Amino acid sequence: MKVSLENMGGCRRRLKGEIPADQVRLTEEKVTLSFQKSARLPGFRPGHAPLEMVRRRYAPDIQTELKDSLLREGLRHAVEKEKLHLVDDPAVEEANFEKDKKFKFILRVDLAPEFKVPVAKGLKIPKKSPEPVTEADVKSSLDRLAEPHAHFDTLEPRPAQEGDYAVLDFQGTCGGKKILEIAPQAGQVGEAKKLWVLLKPDAFLPGFVPALYGMKPGETRQVDVKFPADFPHATLQKQTGSYEVTLVELKERHLPAVDDAFCQENYKMPKTELEARLREDLTASRNSAHRNEESRAVTQALLSSTKMDVPEPLLDEERRRLVARLVEENQRRGVSNEELIKHKDDILKTAGQNAEENVKLSFLLRRIAETEGLQVEEQEIVQEIAILAAQSGQDPRLFAKRLQKSNVLPSLADTLLRRKTVDFLLQHAVRG
């Protein structure tokens, strides 16, 4: 069998092969015999029909299976001979039988990139420390615990001012039409009944709240709003909306004192213990943020130190995954489909840049793990499953069975190895 490789640029190669006639005949016999074993022809028990009859009856199917078998043989031979590391299924460009019964084929294959393994120790990253947790930070967190327990009192009639909570009825129009007719998905941007709005200059719509200052309960006022160019609803962008606003009533928020009684009633612990827990949580959060920042810095240093071609199939797959994630995240934030379509090019560009980095980093970290002898032990996987199960409130054993059934464990092991490799890079990084 003859095989040769042609460089098509990047990680793509054109694989040409030729399988001699005698090997073709042997493979054809094997394929025909496999059809004979399962053939059901009138007058014969299954598997006992004459070979020639089977050959005639299943000729098209035998021919198709023969080509597939020869292509698999050719690819297997090429992989062994040329020591190829494929990253995707090959694409068949040609697959033909010659007059002399030889079989020639041309496959387009994508290979893992070849690159010089960078030095894993001594990568330079900025010297930073986690932001310390102050008493003011703890107090701020403590005060936020009171917010869900706030109560509101109706204010005596007086002009509205900043800091009040206004209960509003309003309906908006644009160009003489109701906003909800122009933008059906606008919801409370178009009209509302008894909508609570905190009177702060940047709340709700641009310029809307400042126009309400000085209003008294029961008063109706006309308010014009200029929708910005990046407004979530495309049909309203750069347009002027006109609102008829009625101030129903004004509310004042009162927060309970966060004292021992409050902490015992709502959190079953004294104030000092709750403060200690909040301090621990804040510290853990900032340490995690610092670790993520350093991880980003060290992986960027790694990427900048290595030149590498990226296999197109892996790049395309990662790009599709990131686009889907970006779309999902924006939809959760309430961004409309029309807005997503408008920014399609930006989304694709961002996904493309991140996809290339992710694929490169995957190869780099895997190679460094191999070079440095880094491995994930079974116990580490068990511990990670226990953590994930606890976070989702599930039984660890049942959770592990579900992961195993869905074939997620290899991906989990890969994630842990990636994490361990980044930790190794950080451990040996130079900060300055």
C-alpha positions in Angstrom: 0.0 0.0 0.0 1.2 3.4 -1.0 0.4 6.6 0.9 1.7 10.2 0.7 0.9 13.5 2.4 0.4 16.9 0.8 0.5 20.0 3.0 -2.6 22.1 2.5 -1.5 24.8 5.0 -2.0 25.0 8.7 -3.0 21.6 10.2 -4.7 20.3 7.1 -3.2 17.6 4.9 -4.2 15.8 1.7 -3.7 12.1 2.1 -3.3 10.2 -1.2 -3.3 6.4 -1.1 -3.2 3.4 -3.5 -4.2 -0.1 -2.4 -3.0 -2.9 -4.7 -5.4 -5.2 -6.5 -4.6 -8.3 -4.5 -5.4 -6.6 -1.2 -8.6 -5.2 -2.8 -9.6 -8.8 -3.7 -8.9 -10.1 -0.2 -11.0 -7.3 1.4 -13.8 -7.9 -1.1 -13.9 -11.6 -0.1 -14.1 -10.6 3.6 -16.9 -8.2 2.9 -18.8 -10.6 0.8 -18.5 -13.4 3.4 -19.8 -11.0 6.1 -22.9 -10.4 3.9 -23.3 -14.1 3.3 -23.5 -14.8 7.1 -26.5 -12.6 7.4 -28.1 -13.0 4.0 -31.7 -14.2 3.8 -32.5 -15.5 0.4 -35.5 -17.7 -0.7 -34.8 -21.4 -0.5 -31.8 -21.1 1.8 -31.3 -21.0 5.5 -29.7 -17.8 6.9 -26.0 -17.8 6.2 -26.1 -20.7 3.8 -26.9 -19.0 0.5 -24.2 -19.5 -2.3 -21.5 -16.9 -2.3 -22.1 -16.0 -6.0 -25.8 -15.5 -5.4 -25.1 -13.3 -2.4 -22.6 -11.3 -4.5 -25.2 -10.7 -7.2 -28.1 -10.0 -4.8 -26.2 -7.5 -2.7 -23.8 -6.1 -5.3 -24.5 -2.3 -4.6 -24.3 -2.8 -0.8 -21.1 -4.9 -1.1 -19.5 -2.3 -3.3 -20.4 0.5 -0.8 -19.1 -1.5 2.2 -15.9 -2.5 0.2 -15.1 1.2 -0.4 -15.6 2.0 3.3 -13.5 -0.9 4.4 -10.7 0.0 2.0 -10.8 3.6 3.1 -10.5 2.5 6.8 -7.6 0.2 5.9 -5.9 3.0 4.0 -6.4 5.5 6.8 -5.2 3.1 9.5 -2.1 2.3 7.4 -1.3 6.0 6.9 -1.8 6.8 10.6 0.6 4.0 11.6 3.2 4.7 8.9 3.2 8.5 9.2 2.4 8.6 12.9 -0.6 10.9 12.3 -2.6 12.4 15.1 -6.1 13.1 13.7 -8.4 15.6 15.4 -11.5 14.9 13.2 -13.0 12.4 10.8 -11.4 12.7 7.3 -13.2 14.1 4.4 -13.3 11.9 1.2 -12.3 13.8 -1.9 -11.9 10.8 -4.2 -12.4 7.0 -3.9 -12.2 5.0 -7.1 -11.4 1.6 -8.5 -8.9 1.5 -11.4 -9.2 -0.7 -14.4 -6.6 -3.0 -13.0 -8.7 -3.3 -9.8 -6.4 -1.1 -7.7 -8.1 1.3 -5.4 -7.1 4.9 -5.2 -8.3 7.4 -2.7 -7.7 11.0 -1.6 -8.6 12.1 1.9 -8.5 15.5 3.5 -7.4 15.2 7.1 -6.9 17.6 10.0 -4.0 16.9 12.3 -3.1 18.0 15.8 -0.8 21.0 15.6 3.0 20.7 15.8 4.6 23.2 18.1 7.6 23.7 20.4 6.6 23.1 24.0 7.2 26.3 25.9 9.1 26.5 29.1 6.5 25.9 31.8 8.5 27.4 34.7 9.3 31.1 35.0 6.4 32.6 33.1 6.2 36.3 34.1 2.9 37.7 35.5 2.1 40.9 37.4 2.6 40.9 41.1 -0.7 41.5 42.8 -2.4 40.5 46.0 -6.1 39.9 46.8 -7.9 43.0 47.9 -8.0 42.9 51.7 -11.4 42.7 53.4 -12.1 45.8 55.6 -14.5 46.4 58.4 -16.4 48.7 56.0 -16.8 45.8 53.6 -18.2 43.5 56.3 -20.6 46.3 57.4 -21.8 46.8 53.8 -22.4 43.1 53.4 -24.2 43.1 56.8 -26.4 46.0 55.8 -27.4 44.3 52.5 -28.8 41.4 54.6 -31.4 43.8 55.9 -32.7 44.8 52.5 -35.0 41.8 51.9 -36.6 42.7 55.3 -37.3 46.3 54.5 -40.7 47.8 55.0 -42.3 50.7 53.2 -44.4 53.5 54.5 -46.6 55.7 52.4 -45.4 59.3 52.6 -47.6 62.2 53.4 -48.4 64.2 50.2 -45.4 66.2 49.3 -43.3 66.8 46.1 -41.3 63.8 44.9 -37.6 63.9 45.5 -34.5 61.8 45.0 -34.4 58.6 47.1 -38.2 58.2 47.2 -39.9 55.1 45.8 -42.6 56.3 43.4 -45.6 54.1 42.4 -46.4 55.0 38.8 -49.1 54.5 36.2 -47.9 55.4 32.7 -48.3 54.8 29.0 -45.7 55.5 26.3 -46.1 56.5 22.7 -43.6 57.0 19.9 -44.4 58.7 16.6 -48.1 58.8 17.6 -48.3 55.0 18.2 -48.3 53.1 21.4 -44.8 51.8 22.2 -46.1 48.3 22.7 -47.4 48.4 19.1 -44.0 49.3 17.8 -42.0 47.1 20.2 -44.3 44.3 21.5 -41.6 42.9 23.7 -40.9 46.2 25.4 -43.1 45.2 28.4 -43.0 47.8 31.2 -41.0 50.2 29.0 -44.2 50.6 27.0 -46.8 50.9 29.8 -47.3 50.0 33.4 -49.7 50.1 36.3 -48.4 50.8 39.8 -44.8 50.3 38.9 -42.4 50.9 41.7 -39.4 53.1 40.7 -36.6 54.3 42.9 -36.1 57.9 42.2 -32.4 58.1 41.2 -31.2 60.0 38.1 -29.9 56.8 36.3 -32.9 54.6 37.1 -35.3 53.2 34.5 -35.1 55.2 31.2 -32.6 58.0 30.4 -34.0 61.4 31.6 -37.3 59.8 32.9 -36.7 60.0 36.7 -35.4 63.6 36.9 -38.5 64.7 35.1 -40.6 63.4 38.0 -39.0 65.4 40.7 -41.5 67.8 42.3 -44.6 65.8 41.3 -47.2 65.2 44.0 -49.4 62.1 44.4 -52.3 62.3 42.0 -50.5 64.6 39.6 -50.1 63.6 35.9 -47.1 64.8 33.8 -45.9 64.5 30.2 -42.4 63.1 30.1 -40.3 62.8 26.9 -37.4 60.3 26.6 -34.7 60.0 24.0 -33.9 56.3 23.5 -30.2 55.7 23.1 -28.6 54.2 20.0 -27.8 50.9 21.9 -31.3 50.5 23.4 -32.2 46.8 23.7 -35.3 47.2 21.4 -34.0 48.1 17.9 -37.3 49.7 16.7 -37.0 52.3 19.5 -33.3 53.2 19.1 -32.6 56.9 18.6 -36.4 57.6 18.8 -38.2 59.9 21.1 -40.8 58.4 23.4 -43.6 60.4 25.0 -45.0 59.2 28.4 -48.1 60.2 30.2 -47.1 59.6 33.8 -49.4 59.6 36.9 -47.8 59.6 40.3 -50.0 57.3 42.4 -48.1 57.5 45.7 -44.7 58.0 47.3 -43.1 55.4 49.5 -40.2 55.5 51.9 -38.1 52.5 52.7 -37.1 51.6 56.2 -34.4 49.0 57.0 -34.4 47.1 60.2 -31.4 47.4 62.5 -28.9 44.6 62.0 -28.4 43.8 65.6 -28.1 40.6 67.6 -31.9 40.1 67.7 -32.1 40.5 63.9 -29.2 38.0 63.3 -30.7 35.5 65.8 -34.1 35.7 64.3 -33.1 35.5 60.6 -29.7 33.6 60.7 -29.8 31.7 64.0 -26.5 33.1 65.2 -25.2 36.2 67.1 -24.0 39.2 65.1 -20.3 38.6 65.8 -20.5 35.1 64.3 -22.4 36.4 61.3 -19.8 39.1 60.7 -17.1 36.4 60.9 -18.9 34.3 58.3 -19.3 37.3 56.0 -15.6 38.1 56.4 -14.7 34.5 55.4 -17.0 34.6 52.4 -15.7 37.9 51.2 -12.1 36.7 51.7 -12.8 33.5 49.8 -14.5 35.4 47.0 -11.6 37.8 46.6 -9.1 35.0 46.7 -11.0 33.3 44.0 -11.1 36.4 41.9 -7.4 36.9 42.4 -6.7 33.3 41.4 -8.8 33.7 38.3 -6.9 36.9 37.4 -3.6 35.2 37.8 -4.7 32.2 35.9 -5.7 34.5 33.0 -2.3 36.3 33.2 -0.3 33.1 33.2 -2.2 31.4 30.3 -1.9 34.6 28.3 1.9 34.5 28.9 1.9 30.9 27.8 -0.1 31.7 24.6 2.2 34.6 23.7 5.3 32.4 24.0 4.0 29.8 21.5 3.3 29.9 17.8 0.7 27.3 16.7 -1.7 26.5 13.9 -5.2 25.7 14.9 -7.1 22.7 13.3 -10.1 24.2 11.5 -12.7 21.6 12.8 -11.8 22.2 16.4 -11.9 25.9 15.9 -15.3 25.7 14.2 -16.7 23.5 17.0 -15.4 25.8 19.8 -16.7 28.9 17.9 -20.2 27.4 17.6 -20.1 26.5 21.3 -19.1 30.0 22.4 -21.6 31.7 20.1 -24.4 29.5 21.6 -23.2 30.5 25.1 -23.0 34.2 24.3 -26.5 34.1 22.8 -27.9 32.3 25.8 -26.3 34.7 28.2 -27.7 37.7 26.4 -31.1 36.2 26.2 -31.1 35.6 30.0 -30.2 39.3 30.3 -33.3 40.2 28.3 -31.6 41.2 25.1 -34.1 40.8 22.2 -33.5 38.5 19.2 -33.5 41.6 16.9 -30.7 43.1 18.9 -28.7 39.9 18.8 -29.1 39.8 15.0 -28.0 43.4 14.8 -24.8 42.6 16.7 -24.2 39.3 15.0 -20.8 40.3 13.6 -19.5 41.4 16.9 -20.7 38.2 18.6 -19.0 36.1 15.9 -15.8 38.1 16.1 -15.6 37.8 19.9 -16.4 34.1 19.7 -13.8 33.5 17.0 -11.0 35.2 19.0 -11.8 33.3 22.2 -12.2 30.0 20.3 -8.7 30.3 18.9 -7.3 31.0 22.3 -9.2 28.1 23.9 -8.1 25.5 21.3 -4.5 26.6 21.5 -4.5 26.6 25.3 -6.1 23.1 25.3 -3.1 21.7 23.3 -0.6 23.6 25.3 -1.8 22.6 28.8 -2.2 19.0 27.7 1.4 18.9 26.4 2.8 20.6 29.5 0.9 18.1 31.7 2.5 15.2 29.8 6.0 16.8 29.9 5.7 17.5 33.7 4.1 14.2 34.5 0.9 15.8 35.9 -2.0 13.4 36.3 -5.5 13.3 37.9 -5.9 10.7 40.5 -9.2 8.8 41.0 -9.5 10.3 44.5 -9.4 13.8 43.0 -12.3 13.0 40.7 -14.3 11.5 43.6 -13.7 14.7 45.7 -14.7 16.9 42.8 -17.9 14.9 42.3 -18.7 15.3 46.0 -18.2 19.1 45.7 -20.4 19.3 42.6 -23.1 17.1 44.2 -23.1 19.3 47.4 -23.4 22.5 45.3 -26.5 21.0 43.5 -28.0 19.5 46.7 -27.8 15.9 45.3 -26.6 12.6 46.7 -22.9 12.1 45.7 -23.4 8.4 44.7 -26.5 9.1 42.6 -24.8 12.2 41.1 -21.7 10.1 40.2 -23.9 7.5 38.5 -25.6 10.1 36.4 -22.3 11.6 35.3 -21.0 8.1 34.4 -24.2 7.3 32.5 -24.0 10.5 30.5 -20.3 10.0 29.8 -19.3 13.2 31.5 -16.5 11.8 33.7 -13.7 12.0 30.9 -14.6 15.7 30.5 -14.5 16.2 34.2 -11.1 14.5 34.5 -9.8 16.7 31.6 -11.1 19.8 33.5 -9.3 18.8 36.6 -6.1 18.1 34.7 -6.3 21.5 33.1 -6.8 23.1 36.5 -3.9 21.2 38.0 -1.7 22.3 35.1 -2.6 26.0 35.5 -1.8 25.6 39.3 1.6 24.2 38.3 2.2 27.2 36.0 1.2 29.6 38.8 3.4 27.8 41.4 6.4 28.3 39.2 5.6 31.8 37.8 7.7 34.8 38.3 5.7 37.8 39.8 7.0 41.2 39.2 
